[in-house]
């Protein structure tokens, strides 16, 4: 077991690569919410602030959005358009290598947590992850339009 403590801070690029190292993410809303949960629930002690704020589809970060564009332009992720506003995000071979470099710096228990949580989040549809985020982090969803997602 790797017991070396992680030194340094992860940035938005690192966090996205770590997320996608554990599987594709389908949809822009799902991407924002999965990165948000990865940051808030797993990596907050290891990362820079991702500058999330409330938006109509839950927490949103321009930093994450810009980082996704950068990763795509650098050839580290591929974005497959599935129709009007629906995208699937996957790592390229170069992205997998970069994600592995980042992952090697993390303790094994943290890597296992990331893998297990990604599996769990992938079982939810977009409404399910939004419902969870709305209820656990209401300060980030003040602008959510769907009242069904909030506590009544």
TITOR-523180 format. One record per residue (C-alpha): z negated, x negated, y; chain; residue in three letters. Coordinates in nm, 2 decimals. Last residue first. Layout:
REC, Z, X, Y, A, ALA
...
END
This chain:
REC, 0.07, 4.00, 2.03, A, UNK
REC, 0.09, 3.64, 1.95, A, UNK
REC, 0.43, 3.50, 2.04, A, UNK
REC, 0.75, 3.48, 1.84, A, UNK
REC, 0.83, 3.85, 1.86, A, UNK
REC, 0.83, 3.82, 2.24, A, UNK
REC, 1.16, 3.64, 2.22, A, UNK
REC, 1.22, 3.50, 2.57, A, UNK
REC, 1.03, 3.17, 2.54, A, UNK
REC, 0.94, 3.06, 2.89, A, UNK
REC, 0.57, 2.98, 2.84, A, UNK
REC, 0.66, 2.79, 2.52, A, UNK
REC, 0.50, 2.45, 2.57, A, UNK
REC, 0.15, 2.57, 2.68, A, UNK
REC, 0.15, 2.80, 2.37, A, UNK
REC, 0.13, 2.50, 2.13, A, UNK
REC, 0.01, 2.63, 1.80, A, UNK
REC, 0.14, 2.99, 1.83, A, UNK
REC, 0.46, 2.92, 2.00, A, UNK
REC, 0.53, 2.61, 1.78, A, UNK
REC, 0.48, 2.80, 1.46, A, UNK
REC, 0.69, 3.09, 1.58, A, UNK
REC, 0.96, 2.85, 1.69, A, UNK
REC, 0.96, 2.68, 1.35, A, UNK
REC, 1.00, 3.02, 1.18, A, UNK
REC, 1.27, 3.15, 1.42, A, UNK
REC, 1.48, 2.83, 1.36, A, UNK
REC, 1.45, 2.87, 0.98, A, UNK
REC, 1.17, 2.70, 0.80, A, UNK
REC, 1.20, 2.51, 0.48, A, UNK
REC, 1.33, 2.21, 0.68, A, UNK
REC, 0.99, 2.18, 0.85, A, UNK
REC, 0.82, 2.13, 0.51, A, UNK
REC, 1.06, 1.86, 0.39, A, UNK
REC, 1.03, 1.69, 0.73, A, UNK
REC, 0.65, 1.71, 0.70, A, UNK
REC, 0.65, 1.53, 0.36, A, UNK
REC, 0.87, 1.25, 0.48, A, UNK
REC, 0.68, 1.19, 0.80, A, UNK
REC, 0.35, 1.20, 0.61, A, UNK
REC, 0.48, 0.95, 0.36, A, UNK
REC, 0.59, 0.71, 0.63, A, UNK
REC, 0.25, 0.74, 0.79, A, UNK
REC, 0.08, 0.66, 0.46, A, UNK
REC, 0.31, 0.36, 0.41, A, UNK
REC, 0.21, 0.20, 0.74, A, UNK
REC, 0.50, 0.16, 0.99, A, UNK
REC, 0.69, -0.15, 1.08, A, UNK
REC, 0.93, -0.11, 0.78, A, UNK
REC, 1.03, 0.23, 0.92, A, UNK
REC, 1.18, 0.08, 1.23, A, UNK
REC, 1.41, -0.15, 1.03, A, UNK
REC, 1.49, 0.14, 0.79, A, UNK
REC, 1.59, 0.36, 1.08, A, UNK
REC, 1.83, 0.09, 1.20, A, UNK
REC, 1.99, 0.05, 0.86, A, UNK
REC, 2.02, 0.43, 0.83, A, UNK
REC, 2.18, 0.45, 1.17, A, UNK
REC, 2.44, 0.19, 1.07, A, UNK
REC, 2.52, 0.40, 0.77, A, UNK
REC, 2.55, 0.71, 0.99, A, UNK
REC, 2.25, 0.93, 1.03, A, UNK
REC, 2.29, 1.31, 1.03, A, UNK
REC, 2.26, 1.58, 1.30, A, UNK
REC, 2.41, 1.93, 1.23, A, UNK
REC, 2.53, 2.13, 1.53, A, UNK
REC, 2.54, 2.49, 1.63, A, UNK
REC, 2.64, 2.56, 1.99, A, UNK
REC, 2.93, 2.78, 1.90, A, UNK
REC, 3.06, 2.65, 1.57, A, UNK
REC, 2.94, 2.41, 1.31, A, UNK
REC, 2.98, 2.09, 1.51, A, UNK
REC, 2.89, 1.78, 1.32, A, UNK
REC, 2.69, 1.53, 1.51, A, UNK
REC, 2.69, 1.18, 1.36, A, UNK
REC, 2.41, 0.94, 1.43, A, UNK
REC, 2.39, 0.56, 1.48, A, UNK
REC, 2.74, 0.52, 1.62, A, UNK
REC, 2.62, 0.40, 1.96, A, UNK
REC, 2.77, 0.70, 2.13, A, UNK
REC, 2.58, 0.93, 1.89, A, UNK
REC, 2.25, 0.75, 1.95, A, UNK
REC, 2.30, 0.77, 2.32, A, UNK
REC, 2.38, 1.14, 2.31, A, UNK
REC, 2.07, 1.20, 2.10, A, UNK
REC, 1.86, 0.99, 2.34, A, UNK
REC, 1.98, 1.20, 2.63, A, UNK
REC, 1.86, 1.52, 2.46, A, UNK
REC, 1.53, 1.36, 2.36, A, UNK
REC, 1.48, 1.24, 2.72, A, UNK
REC, 1.58, 1.59, 2.85, A, UNK
REC, 1.29, 1.72, 2.64, A, UNK
REC, 1.25, 2.08, 2.54, A, UNK
REC, 0.96, 2.28, 2.40, A, UNK
REC, 1.04, 2.63, 2.29, A, UNK
REC, 1.38, 2.80, 2.31, A, UNK
REC, 1.34, 2.94, 2.66, A, UNK
REC, 1.19, 2.61, 2.78, A, UNK
REC, 0.84, 2.47, 2.82, A, UNK
REC, 0.82, 2.09, 2.89, A, UNK
REC, 0.85, 1.78, 2.68, A, UNK
REC, 0.83, 1.44, 2.84, A, UNK
REC, 0.87, 1.22, 2.52, A, UNK
REC, 0.55, 1.03, 2.60, A, UNK
REC, 0.57, 0.69, 2.44, A, UNK
REC, 0.48, 0.66, 2.07, A, UNK
REC, 0.23, 0.55, 1.82, A, UNK
REC, -0.08, 0.76, 1.88, A, UNK
REC, 0.14, 1.07, 1.92, A, UNK
REC, 0.33, 1.00, 1.60, A, UNK
REC, 0.22, 1.26, 1.36, A, UNK
REC, 0.14, 1.60, 1.51, A, UNK
REC, 0.28, 1.58, 1.87, A, UNK
REC, 0.58, 1.34, 1.81, A, UNK
REC, 0.69, 1.48, 1.48, A, UNK
REC, 0.63, 1.83, 1.61, A, UNK
REC, 0.84, 1.77, 1.92, A, UNK
REC, 1.11, 1.59, 1.71, A, UNK
REC, 1.12, 1.90, 1.48, A, UNK
REC, 1.13, 2.14, 1.78, A, UNK
REC, 1.41, 1.96, 1.96, A, UNK
REC, 1.62, 1.92, 1.65, A, UNK
REC, 1.56, 2.28, 1.54, A, UNK
REC, 1.68, 2.41, 1.88, A, UNK
REC, 1.99, 2.19, 1.86, A, UNK
REC, 2.08, 2.30, 1.51, A, UNK
REC, 2.06, 2.16, 1.16, A, UNK
REC, 1.86, 1.85, 1.10, A, UNK
REC, 1.97, 1.60, 0.83, A, UNK
REC, 1.72, 1.43, 0.61, A, UNK
REC, 1.42, 1.19, 0.60, A, UNK
REC, 1.59, 0.91, 0.79, A, UNK
REC, 1.68, 1.18, 1.04, A, UNK
REC, 1.32, 1.20, 1.16, A, UNK
REC, 1.28, 0.83, 1.18, A, UNK
REC, 1.60, 0.79, 1.38, A, UNK
REC, 1.48, 1.06, 1.62, A, UNK
REC, 1.14, 0.89, 1.67, A, UNK
REC, 1.30, 0.55, 1.72, A, UNK
REC, 1.54, 0.68, 1.99, A, UNK
REC, 1.25, 0.87, 2.16, A, UNK
REC, 1.04, 0.55, 2.19, A, UNK
REC, 0.80, 0.41, 1.94, A, UNK
REC, 0.52, 0.20, 2.08, A, UNK
REC, 0.38, -0.14, 1.99, A, UNK
REC, 0.18, -0.26, 1.69, A, UNK
REC, 0.15, -0.06, 1.37, A, UNK
REC, -0.15, -0.15, 1.16, A, UNK
REC, -0.09, -0.35, 0.84, A, UNK
REC, -0.23, -0.16, 0.55, A, UNK
REC, 0.09, -0.13, 0.35, A, UNK
REC, 0.00, 0.00, 0.00, A, UNK
END
